[in-house]
Amino acid sequence: MNTFLFVLCFVIVNCCGAGFIYYKVWRMPRSGHRTMLMALALLGTLVFDVLFVLAHQIPRHADTFLAAGIRQIETNINTSRPGYANEELDTAQIRSMLSDTRQVESFLRTNDEARLVVRLIGVKAYIGYLGAFLSALDTNLSEMQAEGTPVTLHNVMARVREKSRATTQKAAFALEILLLVAALAMAGFLLFSYYAHKRGWTAEASVTLGEPLTSNP
């Protein structure tokens, strides 16, 4: 979700929460139901604010996390073979180094430098694009050569990271949409609860359910 839409959704959620409290709940007679509605509205607005901010930051945090993970992988490779990550390699060498995507995935998923959701979404996007890159390896390497980009392990992994950003952004956008739907559903529930109490539906239901049975003479 771009910044404008994020701000718009953030404002909508907060305006709905504040409007519900001011125009509906605040004017209710003091009661346990009034307190409950106010607490739910305040808590719900706060929770969705935090979740929206976290979801919006996922692409940036995921990219930072992946960059750190790639640097660590390259460091590990260079420890055993100094400078190898920046050596120009042929297709067979690149394929051999990247073919075990499960090992890369395991390393990134067990890295504790990011929140779980960032690891899940970021790693999934990266591994998914890495698989696509390998399936069309010759074409991708030819593109890099045509662009004048040296075919090194470092450049390949950086390219995969760059391409995976779009997938991460789409996943974060889908998560934000789900949060918006959940926020609207909660707003609908609060409104229903307010009007049900105001019109006495809950009281009528309790009387009906608790009404004693009578027998005809």
SEMI-926036 format. One line per field, with one value per residue: residue number from 1; z, x negated, y negated of N, C-alpha, C in turn. Coordinates in nm, 3 decimals. Layout:
nuti: c(NUM_...)
npz: c(Z_...)
npx: c(X_...)
npy: c(Y_...)
capz: c(Z_...)
capx: c(X_...)
capy: c(Y_...)
cpz: c(Z_...)
cpx: c(X_...)
cpy: c(Y_...)
% end
This chain:
nuti: c(1_2_3_4_5_6_7_8_9_10_11_12_13_14_15_16_17_18_19_20_21_22_23_24_25_26_27_28_29_30_31_32_33_34_35_36_37_38_39_40_41_42_43_44_45_46_47_48_49_50_51_52_53_54_55_56_57_58_59_60_61_62_63_64_65_66_67_68_69_70_71_72_73_74_75_76_77_78_79_80_81_82_83_84_85_86_87_88_89_90_91_92_93_94_95_96_97_98_99_100_101_102_103_104_105_106_107_108_109_110_111_112_113_114_115_116_117_118_119_120_121_122_123_124_125_126_127_128_129_130_131_132_133_134_135_136_137_138_139_140_141_142_143_144_145_146_147_148_149_150_151_152_153_154_155_156_157_158_159_160_161_162_163_164_165_166_167_168_169_170_171_172_173_174_175_176_177_178_179_180_181_182_183_184_185_186_187_188_189_190_191_192_193_194_195_196_197_198_199_200_201_202_203_204_205_206_207_208_209_210_211_212_213_214_215_216_217)
npz: c(0.000_-0.094_0.041_0.056_0.049_0.277_0.480_0.443_0.510_0.774_0.885_0.842_1.007_1.263_1.272_1.257_1.499_1.688_1.623_1.674_1.951_2.042_1.928_1.978_2.202_2.414_2.479_2.592_2.874_3.189_3.230_3.255_2.999_2.842_2.931_2.845_2.562_2.511_2.598_2.423_2.176_2.204_2.258_2.031_1.822_1.888_1.870_1.596_1.482_1.554_1.425_1.155_1.114_1.158_0.953_0.730_0.741_0.679_0.411_0.402_0.633_0.576_0.348_0.455_0.638_0.464_0.323_0.525_0.584_0.341_0.332_0.547_0.455_0.239_0.378_0.520_0.306_0.199_0.407_0.396_0.134_0.032_-0.106_-0.292_-0.328_-0.482_-0.717_-1.071_-1.214_-1.395_-1.560_-1.462_-1.216_-1.074_-1.068_-0.914_-0.668_-0.587_-0.602_-0.384_-0.239_-0.007_0.196_0.201_0.263_0.518_0.662_0.655_0.776_1.036_1.134_1.379_1.363_1.291_1.309_1.336_1.137_0.941_0.867_0.769_0.548_0.397_0.350_0.216_-0.019_-0.126_-0.158_-0.331_-0.562_-0.609_-0.685_-0.927_-1.065_-1.094_-1.252_-1.496_-1.556_-1.754_-1.920_-1.738_-1.658_-1.900_-1.937_-1.732_-1.820_-2.056_-1.952_-1.852_-1.600_-1.377_-1.349_-1.061_-0.746_-0.544_-0.691_-0.818_-0.601_-0.491_-0.700_-0.704_-0.456_-0.506_-0.703_-0.558_-0.400_-0.499_-0.469_-0.192_-0.124_-0.234_-0.071_0.177_0.120_0.079_0.339_0.474_0.359_0.458_0.729_0.722_0.645_0.868_1.062_0.979_1.010_1.287_1.357_1.257_1.426_1.676_1.629_1.588_1.841_1.992_1.894_1.941_2.218_2.269_2.160_2.308_2.241_2.349_2.611_2.580_2.477_2.693_2.879_2.751_2.736_3.006_3.104_3.311_3.286_3.240_3.339_3.193_3.353)
npx: c(-0.085_-0.064_-0.202_-0.008_0.243_0.210_0.198_0.453_0.623_0.541_0.626_0.903_0.971_0.907_1.073_1.324_1.323_1.294_1.519_1.730_1.705_1.740_1.985_2.168_2.116_2.026_2.247_2.424_2.613_2.449_2.325_2.260_2.254_2.198_1.938_1.808_1.836_1.692_1.435_1.379_1.385_1.175_0.956_0.964_0.918_0.659_0.515_0.549_0.426_0.157_0.112_0.153_-0.061_-0.281_-0.239_-0.267_-0.534_-0.659_-0.772_-1.005_-1.147_-1.178_-1.341_-1.574_-1.638_-1.684_-1.904_-2.096_-2.102_-2.196_-2.450_-2.564_-2.560_-2.736_-2.965_-3.013_-3.071_-3.298_-3.471_-3.557_-3.636_-3.810_-3.705_-3.541_-3.268_-3.262_-3.377_-3.375_-3.155_-3.072_-2.777_-2.726_-2.860_-2.724_-2.468_-2.521_-2.592_-2.356_-2.154_-2.065_-1.819_-1.682_-1.869_-1.948_-1.703_-1.657_-1.867_-1.799_-1.547_-1.601_-1.737_-1.754_-1.720_-1.500_-1.143_-0.901_-0.694_-0.809_-1.027_-0.892_-0.735_-0.928_-1.134_-0.990_-0.917_-1.170_-1.286_-1.101_-1.136_-1.401_-1.386_-1.244_-1.432_-1.639_-1.513_-1.503_-1.766_-1.972_-1.863_-1.834_-2.102_-2.208_-2.077_-2.193_-2.458_-2.420_-2.350_-2.587_-2.655_-2.860_-2.873_-2.851_-2.836_-2.753_-2.628_-2.423_-2.265_-2.196_-2.046_-1.829_-1.722_-1.645_-1.446_-1.260_-1.134_-0.895_-0.715_-0.712_-0.599_-0.343_-0.244_-0.244_-0.059_0.173_0.204_0.257_0.501_0.660_0.649_0.786_1.041_1.101_1.103_1.322_1.520_1.518_1.600_1.860_1.966_1.953_2.127_2.366_2.394_2.427_2.673_2.841_2.847_2.949_3.207_3.322_3.309_3.143_3.231_3.496_3.448_3.325_3.532_3.720_3.581_3.554_3.808_4.051_4.208_4.557_4.860_5.170_5.487)
npy: c(0.118_-0.216_-0.526_-0.730_-0.594_-0.440_-0.637_-0.742_-0.524_-0.493_-0.734_-0.710_-0.489_-0.592_-0.819_-0.699_-0.556_-0.766_-0.922_-0.743_-0.711_-0.979_-1.074_-0.872_-0.679_-0.847_-1.000_-0.831_-0.710_-0.659_-0.339_0.016_0.121_-0.102_-0.163_0.069_0.053_-0.182_-0.110_0.104_-0.031_-0.218_-0.046_0.120_-0.067_-0.152_0.091_0.158_-0.064_-0.021_0.225_0.156_-0.023_0.148_0.338_0.174_0.116_0.348_0.415_0.246_0.324_0.595_0.586_0.472_0.672_0.891_0.794_0.790_1.063_1.169_1.055_1.190_1.453_1.430_1.359_1.594_1.764_1.639_1.676_1.941_1.950_1.710_1.401_1.518_1.462_1.237_1.302_1.347_1.576_1.879_2.012_2.273_2.273_2.072_2.184_2.411_2.298_2.174_2.357_2.509_2.408_2.452_2.453_2.186_2.069_2.183_2.069_1.794_1.793_1.871_1.662_1.419_1.146_1.001_0.941_1.206_1.204_1.045_1.200_1.426_1.327_1.182_1.373_1.571_1.435_1.382_1.641_1.748_1.588_1.647_1.915_1.880_1.732_1.918_2.109_1.989_1.940_1.905_1.706_1.494_1.449_1.376_1.133_0.984_0.975_0.834_0.590_0.513_0.595_0.759_1.114_1.223_1.397_1.226_1.014_1.153_1.245_1.000_0.898_1.075_1.012_0.747_0.784_0.929_0.748_0.639_0.851_0.874_0.629_0.659_0.864_0.736_0.537_0.690_0.786_0.546_0.479_0.686_0.621_0.377_0.462_0.619_0.417_0.263_0.453_0.484_0.226_0.235_0.431_0.297_0.083_0.222_0.340_0.110_-0.002_0.214_0.222_-0.034_-0.028_0.164_0.432_0.627_0.635_0.721_0.972_1.097_1.095_1.254_1.497_1.550_1.566_1.707_2.029_2.073_2.229_2.316_2.262)
capz: c(0.000_-0.096_0.162_0.057_0.089_0.416_0.563_0.430_0.592_0.913_0.926_0.845_1.127_1.381_1.269_1.292_1.642_1.763_1.597_1.746_2.095_2.072_1.888_2.023_2.335_2.515_2.513_2.656_3.021_3.247_3.254_3.221_2.853_2.792_2.960_2.759_2.425_2.505_2.610_2.298_2.070_2.227_2.243_1.892_1.742_1.919_1.814_1.450_1.450_1.566_1.321_1.027_1.107_1.143_0.819_0.631_0.749_0.645_0.297_0.435_0.729_0.507_0.260_0.543_0.692_0.358_0.294_0.631_0.566_0.225_0.372_0.634_0.369_0.164_0.475_0.546_0.186_0.186_0.514_0.348_0.002_0.032_-0.228_-0.390_-0.352_-0.580_-0.838_-1.183_-1.224_-1.511_-1.530_-1.381_-1.080_-1.011_-1.042_-0.806_-0.543_-0.549_-0.624_-0.257_-0.183_0.128_0.289_0.210_0.335_0.657_0.724_0.672_0.870_1.173_1.174_1.480_1.355_1.247_1.362_1.268_1.015_0.842_0.816_0.690_0.420_0.322_0.306_0.116_-0.144_-0.177_-0.204_-0.449_-0.680_-0.634_-0.765_-1.062_-1.127_-1.131_-1.359_-1.621_-1.522_-1.872_-1.962_-1.638_-1.664_-2.025_-1.911_-1.650_-1.907_-2.149_-1.875_-1.807_-1.459_-1.362_-1.296_-0.937_-0.650_-0.477_-0.780_-0.841_-0.481_-0.479_-0.802_-0.657_-0.349_-0.568_-0.771_-0.462_-0.329_-0.547_-0.408_-0.052_-0.118_-0.259_0.048_0.280_0.078_0.109_0.484_0.512_0.318_0.557_0.852_0.700_0.649_1.008_1.135_0.943_1.073_1.428_1.365_1.240_1.549_1.780_1.597_1.614_1.986_2.042_1.861_2.008_2.357_2.270_2.126_2.403_2.189_2.442_2.729_2.540_2.462_2.826_2.942_2.685_2.776_3.149_3.141_3.366_3.219_3.312_3.291_3.182_3.453)
capx: c(0.000_-0.148_-0.192_0.120_0.351_0.185_0.241_0.599_0.682_0.509_0.716_1.040_0.986_0.907_1.193_1.438_1.317_1.321_1.657_1.819_1.699_1.792_2.125_2.255_2.090_2.011_2.378_2.505_2.615_2.343_2.364_2.155_2.250_2.128_1.797_1.757_1.825_1.582_1.310_1.358_1.356_1.041_0.858_0.965_0.851_0.516_0.459_0.542_0.323_0.027_0.101_0.137_-0.197_-0.371_-0.221_-0.320_-0.680_-0.712_-0.865_-1.134_-1.218_-1.215_-1.455_-1.690_-1.668_-1.742_-2.038_-2.184_-2.115_-2.283_-2.587_-2.614_-2.585_-2.859_-3.075_-3.040_-3.136_-3.433_-3.556_-3.618_-3.696_-3.822_-3.677_-3.464_-3.136_-3.274_-3.441_-3.286_-3.133_-2.996_-2.641_-2.729_-2.901_-2.614_-2.361_-2.564_-2.592_-2.222_-2.054_-2.010_-1.744_-1.637_-1.973_-1.937_-1.579_-1.676_-1.955_-1.727_-1.435_-1.650_-1.801_-1.669_-1.735_-1.376_-1.021_-0.859_-0.617_-0.904_-1.102_-0.803_-0.699_-1.048_-1.202_-0.904_-0.930_-1.306_-1.305_-1.016_-1.199_-1.525_-1.348_-1.211_-1.559_-1.712_-1.442_-1.535_-1.899_-2.045_-1.806_-1.866_-2.244_-2.229_-2.033_-2.296_-2.573_-2.382_-2.350_-2.722_-2.669_-2.941_-2.798_-2.911_-2.736_-2.701_-2.537_-2.304_-2.182_-2.142_-1.943_-1.713_-1.663_-1.578_-1.325_-1.164_-1.068_-0.756_-0.635_-0.696_-0.505_-0.210_-0.204_-0.212_0.065_0.282_0.221_0.322_0.641_0.725_0.663_0.892_1.168_1.123_1.138_1.459_1.607_1.528_1.683_1.997_2.007_1.974_2.251_2.478_2.406_2.480_2.816_2.913_2.868_3.032_3.345_3.372_3.315_3.076_3.317_3.609_3.401_3.301_3.663_3.781_3.512_3.568_3.947_4.091_4.314_4.685_4.952_5.310_5.575)
capy: c(0.000_-0.335_-0.609_-0.803_-0.503_-0.402_-0.750_-0.752_-0.417_-0.524_-0.844_-0.657_-0.406_-0.678_-0.903_-0.613_-0.529_-0.888_-0.961_-0.651_-0.743_-1.113_-1.093_-0.764_-0.625_-0.952_-1.055_-0.728_-0.713_-0.577_-0.200_0.111_0.135_-0.221_-0.145_0.175_0.001_-0.279_-0.036_0.178_-0.127_-0.271_0.061_0.162_-0.169_-0.147_0.215_0.149_-0.162_0.045_0.328_0.088_-0.075_0.261_0.395_0.080_0.116_0.481_0.417_0.184_0.410_0.720_0.559_0.456_0.804_0.973_0.742_0.838_1.207_1.195_1.022_1.297_1.570_1.401_1.365_1.736_1.820_1.581_1.729_2.064_1.924_1.563_1.327_1.596_1.401_1.130_1.353_1.375_1.720_1.922_2.056_2.395_2.238_1.999_2.281_2.497_2.222_2.130_2.462_2.556_2.295_2.486_2.412_2.040_2.042_2.219_1.969_1.668_1.810_1.886_1.537_1.354_1.001_0.938_1.000_1.328_1.176_0.993_1.316_1.513_1.264_1.149_1.495_1.637_1.361_1.399_1.779_1.766_1.529_1.721_2.031_1.833_1.691_2.039_2.180_1.920_1.890_1.859_1.578_1.392_1.419_1.303_0.996_0.919_0.949_0.727_0.465_0.485_0.632_0.881_1.228_1.272_1.444_1.106_0.942_1.236_1.243_0.865_0.883_1.149_0.930_0.631_0.830_0.982_0.638_0.623_0.956_0.838_0.517_0.713_0.938_0.637_0.472_0.784_0.787_0.420_0.488_0.774_0.542_0.278_0.536_0.655_0.295_0.229_0.554_0.449_0.106_0.280_0.499_0.197_0.010_0.313_0.352_-0.018_-0.015_0.323_0.179_-0.154_0.006_0.261_0.568_0.718_0.649_0.804_1.110_1.153_1.117_1.369_1.619_1.574_1.564_1.838_2.100_2.069_2.332_2.271_2.324)
cpz: c(0.000_0.023_0.170_0.105_0.235_0.510_0.561_0.518_0.741_0.967_0.938_0.973_1.252_1.387_1.306_1.442_1.724_1.746_1.672_1.895_2.124_2.045_1.942_2.171_2.443_2.564_2.576_2.807_3.075_3.279_3.220_3.071_2.790_2.813_2.868_2.616_2.412_2.510_2.480_2.184_2.083_2.201_2.097_1.802_1.763_1.857_1.663_1.405_1.449_1.453_1.183_1.009_1.084_1.004_0.712_0.629_0.706_0.525_0.330_0.530_0.663_0.419_0.343_0.599_0.588_0.324_0.398_0.618_0.452_0.259_0.458_0.553_0.293_0.256_0.504_0.428_0.175_0.295_0.468_0.213_-0.015_-0.105_-0.327_-0.424_-0.458_-0.705_-0.947_-1.204_-1.352_-1.466_-1.437_-1.237_-1.004_-0.974_-0.922_-0.671_-0.494_-0.555_-0.493_-0.188_-0.041_0.232_0.310_0.292_0.484_0.729_0.752_0.775_1.015_1.220_1.265_1.472_1.309_1.310_1.276_1.137_0.905_0.782_0.725_0.552_0.336_0.267_0.199_-0.020_-0.207_-0.234_-0.328_-0.574_-0.713_-0.717_-0.908_-1.137_-1.176_-1.247_-1.495_-1.608_-1.644_-1.918_-1.867_-1.642_-1.792_-2.010_-1.830_-1.735_-2.005_-2.081_-1.829_-1.661_-1.447_-1.298_-1.177_-0.845_-0.579_-0.563_-0.807_-0.721_-0.458_-0.580_-0.760_-0.545_-0.407_-0.632_-0.674_-0.388_-0.370_-0.483_-0.260_-0.036_-0.141_-0.137_0.161_0.248_0.109_0.259_0.532_0.474_0.416_0.689_0.839_0.706_0.794_1.091_1.105_1.004_1.222_1.447_1.350_1.363_1.661_1.756_1.626_1.764_2.046_2.018_1.926_2.152_2.363_2.247_2.213_2.352_2.287_2.566_2.699_2.529_2.598_2.898_2.884_2.730_2.923_3.196_3.193_3.288_3.303_3.253_3.288_3.288_3.388)
cpx: c(-0.089_-0.117_-0.058_0.233_0.334_0.235_0.393_0.668_0.659_0.603_0.859_1.064_0.996_1.029_1.318_1.440_1.353_1.467_1.757_1.823_1.768_1.942_2.221_2.232_2.089_2.145_2.472_2.507_2.505_2.395_2.246_2.141_2.175_1.977_1.735_1.737_1.708_1.447_1.278_1.320_1.214_0.934_0.848_0.892_0.701_0.450_0.445_0.443_0.185_0.008_0.083_-0.006_-0.297_-0.362_-0.282_-0.473_-0.743_-0.808_-1.003_-1.214_-1.262_-1.336_-1.583_-1.736_-1.735_-1.883_-2.138_-2.207_-2.208_-2.429_-2.648_-2.646_-2.716_-2.981_-3.114_-3.113_-3.280_-3.528_-3.629_-3.688_-3.705_-3.797_-3.586_-3.330_-3.142_-3.351_-3.337_-3.279_-3.060_-2.860_-2.639_-2.765_-2.790_-2.501_-2.396_-2.555_-2.450_-2.117_-1.991_-1.937_-1.697_-1.740_-1.969_-1.814_-1.595_-1.762_-1.878_-1.616_-1.482_-1.725_-1.706_-1.672_-1.608_-1.257_-0.979_-0.789_-0.707_-0.983_-1.015_-0.776_-0.823_-1.118_-1.120_-0.917_-1.067_-1.327_-1.221_-1.080_-1.331_-1.496_-1.316_-1.338_-1.636_-1.646_-1.466_-1.675_-1.973_-1.995_-1.843_-2.013_-2.278_-2.187_-2.137_-2.418_-2.544_-2.381_-2.490_-2.744_-2.748_-2.859_-2.876_-2.799_-2.672_-2.598_-2.409_-2.211_-2.120_-2.031_-1.815_-1.643_-1.587_-1.446_-1.219_-1.089_-0.922_-0.665_-0.610_-0.594_-0.362_-0.158_-0.165_-0.082_0.185_0.310_0.292_0.469_0.720_0.747_0.775_1.029_1.202_1.164_1.281_1.559_1.625_1.615_1.830_2.050_2.038_2.102_2.374_2.502_2.466_2.631_2.899_2.943_2.965_3.179_3.401_3.379_3.253_3.162_3.435_3.568_3.381_3.431_3.729_3.716_3.534_3.712_3.993_4.205_4.442_4.776_5.092_5.396_5.668)
cpy: c(-0.124_-0.425_-0.681_-0.715_-0.459_-0.513_-0.762_-0.648_-0.443_-0.631_-0.793_-0.577_-0.493_-0.769_-0.823_-0.586_-0.650_-0.932_-0.873_-0.685_-0.877_-1.125_-0.986_-0.730_-0.734_-1.005_-0.953_-0.750_-0.622_-0.436_-0.110_0.128_0.018_-0.207_-0.040_0.126_-0.096_-0.208_0.039_0.085_-0.181_-0.165_0.107_0.063_-0.164_-0.024_0.207_0.043_-0.096_0.147_0.266_0.037_0.038_0.322_0.305_0.082_0.248_0.477_0.359_0.272_0.541_0.699_0.543_0.591_0.892_0.926_0.792_0.989_1.243_1.165_1.133_1.423_1.550_1.408_1.510_1.800_1.770_1.630_1.855_2.045_1.773_1.501_1.397_1.530_1.293_1.173_1.374_1.526_1.754_1.976_2.177_2.364_2.166_2.095_2.370_2.426_2.192_2.241_2.511_2.441_2.324_2.443_2.260_2.003_2.070_2.116_1.840_1.681_1.820_1.762_1.460_1.201_0.930_1.008_1.119_1.299_1.122_1.108_1.401_1.454_1.238_1.271_1.566_1.569_1.386_1.539_1.805_1.708_1.597_1.845_1.994_1.794_1.813_2.113_2.116_1.859_1.833_1.722_1.466_1.353_1.343_1.157_0.919_0.884_0.837_0.591_0.426_0.514_0.761_0.994_1.284_1.318_1.324_1.035_1.021_1.230_1.105_0.841_0.955_1.071_0.812_0.672_0.878_0.872_0.624_0.727_0.925_0.727_0.565_0.788_0.843_0.565_0.560_0.789_0.660_0.420_0.576_0.700_0.440_0.345_0.573_0.533_0.253_0.326_0.523_0.325_0.143_0.350_0.399_0.118_0.096_0.325_0.225_-0.028_0.095_0.285_0.060_-0.121_0.118_0.403_0.666_0.741_0.739_0.950_1.175_1.182_1.241_1.499_1.651_1.580_1.702_1.900_2.094_2.175_2.276_2.338_2.426)
% end
